[in-house]
Amino acid sequence: MQQIPVFHSRLFWDIDMNQLNYDTRSDFIIERVFERGDVDDIRQCRRYYGDKQIQEALTSAKWLSLETIYLAVAILNNNLTDYKCYITAQSNPQHWNY
């Protein structure tokens, strides 16, 4: 059995970490770690879930910051257009700030 990663408590401040199921809530955990985690958190996430599962979770995410998408592209060596949330953001441009 693979050892459960120990993430910094600041990532999951709003939930009880003891109640978190790392297998059924993998997409939530991966998205949260990539959005708010540091290098060590991302490394632990990659060790536990593997790049394939991480890529599946992030490319199908409904929302990620642009910085997170760029980070994922650099780590996973794929394209911006692979990310559902990037395509959605491109098709819904925001208003100009005057």
Secondary structure, DSSP 8 states (H G I E B T S, - for coil): --------GGGGTTS-GGG--TTTTHHHHHHHHHHH--HHHHHHHHHHHHHHHHHHHHHT-S---HHHHHHHHHHHT--GGG-HHHHHHHHS------
